[in-house]
Amino acid sequence: MVDLHLRDNAPCGECRSPHLHVCHRWGNPNRAAAKIKPDWRVVDGVITGGEIYRASPAMISSYFKYMTTEYAKHAAGHGMLLIQLSGPNRGMPRRAGQRADLPGRITPKAFRHQFTNDMMDASGGDPLVAKAAGNWASAKMVDEVYGHPDLHSPEFSVALKSVWGEE
């Protein structure tokens, strides 16, 4: 769990805020691997590189709650945070989705896509903000996939009426 730098000014020096490093590794017990593979390394016990994501206060709180409750009871000896390889509590994303009352099958991809949608909404549709926050490879891809307007929003209606010359 050296990938987690959940405090300000972590020794990696790559992000001043709490963050984590997603590092592609071969041979994980569940055969999972990071989608992109930026270089990373361990220097004096500190991970540098990889894909870096900032961590919110709620994420940090959830992490410590998970580590002191569920994970501690079912530690599988694999050193990985978000998996549970066996037993009745298998599937951490599924359990997290159930705790949050999310419908359907929850996958890591679903969390990433929802986060990007939320960032687009919060930033007024700015794909550069969503690209940076979600570590997407391109703002163009974010704009093309997530940049669609909410056809039912008051802002959309106001914009249409303005273009149509209506009050």
C-alpha positions in Angstrom: 0.0 0.0 0.0 3.0 2.3 -0.6 1.0 3.7 -3.5 -1.2 5.7 -1.1 0.1 9.1 -0.1 -2.8 10.3 2.0 -1.3 13.4 3.5 -0.1 16.8 2.3 3.4 17.1 0.9 4.1 13.4 0.6 7.7 12.4 0.0 7.2 11.5 -3.7 7.0 15.3 -4.4 4.6 14.8 -7.3 1.5 16.2 -5.8 1.2 18.5 -2.8 -2.3 17.3 -1.9 -3.2 13.8 -0.6 -3.1 11.4 -3.6 -2.5 7.9 -4.8 -0.4 6.3 -7.5 -2.0 3.7 -9.8 0.9 1.5 -11.0 0.6 -1.2 -13.6 1.9 -4.5 -12.2 2.1 -7.9 -13.9 1.0 -10.9 -12.0 -1.7 -9.5 -9.7 -3.6 -12.4 -7.9 -6.9 -11.3 -9.6 -5.2 -10.6 -13.0 -6.2 -7.0 -12.8 -3.9 -4.4 -14.3 -4.0 -0.6 -14.8 -5.3 0.4 -18.2 -2.5 2.7 -19.0 1.1 2.0 -18.1 3.1 5.1 -17.2 6.5 4.4 -15.7 6.8 4.1 -12.0 9.4 3.1 -9.5 10.2 2.7 -5.8 12.9 5.0 -4.4 13.8 4.6 -0.7 10.5 2.9 -0.1 8.5 5.7 -1.8 6.5 5.2 -5.1 7.0 7.8 -7.8 5.3 7.9 -11.2 2.4 5.9 -12.3 -1.0 7.5 -12.8 -1.6 10.0 -10.0 -5.1 10.8 -8.6 -5.9 13.3 -5.9 -7.8 12.0 -2.9 -10.7 13.8 -1.3 -11.3 14.0 2.4 -14.2 11.6 2.0 -12.0 9.1 0.2 -9.4 9.3 3.0 -12.0 8.8 5.7 -13.6 5.9 3.8 -10.2 4.3 3.3 -9.4 4.4 7.1 -12.9 3.1 7.9 -12.5 0.3 5.4 -9.0 -0.6 6.6 -10.1 -0.8 10.3 -13.3 -2.7 9.7 -13.8 -4.9 6.6 -10.2 -5.2 5.3 -8.8 -6.0 8.8 -11.3 -8.8 9.2 -10.7 -10.3 5.7 -7.1 -9.4 4.9 -6.0 -11.7 2.1 -2.3 -11.3 2.4 -2.0 -9.7 -1.0 -1.1 -6.1 -0.1 -3.8 -4.8 -2.4 -6.5 -2.4 -1.2 -9.5 -2.7 -3.5 -9.9 -6.5 -3.9 -11.2 -9.3 -1.9 -10.3 -12.5 -3.7 -12.4 -15.1 -1.8 -15.1 -15.6 0.7 -18.6 -14.2 1.2 -17.4 -10.6 1.1 -15.7 -10.9 -2.3 -15.8 -7.9 -4.6 -15.0 -4.6 -2.9 -16.5 -2.3 -5.7 -19.8 -4.3 -5.4 -19.9 -3.8 -1.6 -19.1 -0.1 -1.9 -21.9 0.3 -4.5 -24.3 -1.5 -2.2 -23.3 0.8 0.8 -23.9 3.8 -1.5 -27.3 2.4 -2.6 -26.1 2.4 -6.3 -28.2 0.3 -8.7 -26.8 -2.6 -10.7 -23.3 -4.1 -11.0 -20.6 -1.6 -10.0 -17.3 -1.7 -11.7 -14.2 0.5 -11.3 -15.0 1.9 -14.8 -18.4 3.0 -13.6 -16.8 5.0 -10.8 -14.4 6.7 -13.2 -17.2 7.5 -15.7 -19.5 8.9 -13.0 -16.6 11.0 -11.6 -15.9 12.5 -15.1 -19.6 13.3 -15.6 -19.6 15.0 -12.2 -16.5 17.0 -13.0 -17.9 18.1 -16.3 -21.1 19.3 -14.5 -19.1 21.1 -11.7 -16.7 22.8 -14.1 -19.4 24.1 -16.4 -18.5 21.5 -19.1 -14.7 22.3 -19.2 -13.1 19.2 -20.6 -9.6 20.4 -19.5 -10.7 20.4 -15.9 -12.2 16.9 -16.2 -9.1 15.6 -18.1 -6.8 16.8 -15.4 -8.9 15.6 -12.5 -9.6 12.2 -14.0 -6.1 11.7 -15.6 -7.7 11.2 -19.0 -5.3 11.0 -21.9 -7.0 13.7 -23.9 -9.4 16.6 -23.4 -10.9 15.9 -26.8 -11.9 12.4 -25.8 -13.5 13.8 -22.6 -15.3 16.4 -24.6 -16.6 14.0 -27.2 -17.8 11.4 -24.6 -18.9 13.5 -21.7 -19.4 16.9 -23.2 -23.1 16.5 -24.1 -25.5 19.0 -22.5 -28.2 18.2 -20.0 -31.2 18.7 -22.3 -33.4 19.3 -19.3 -31.3 21.8 -17.5 -32.4 25.4 -17.0 -29.1 26.6 -18.5 -29.8 24.6 -21.7 -33.3 26.1 -22.0 -32.0 29.7 -21.4 -29.3 29.2 -24.1 -31.8 27.9 -26.6 -34.2 30.7 -25.9 -31.4 33.2 -26.3 -30.4 31.8 -29.7 -34.0 31.7 -30.8 -34.4 35.3 -29.9 -36.9 34.6 -27.2 -37.0 36.3 -23.7 
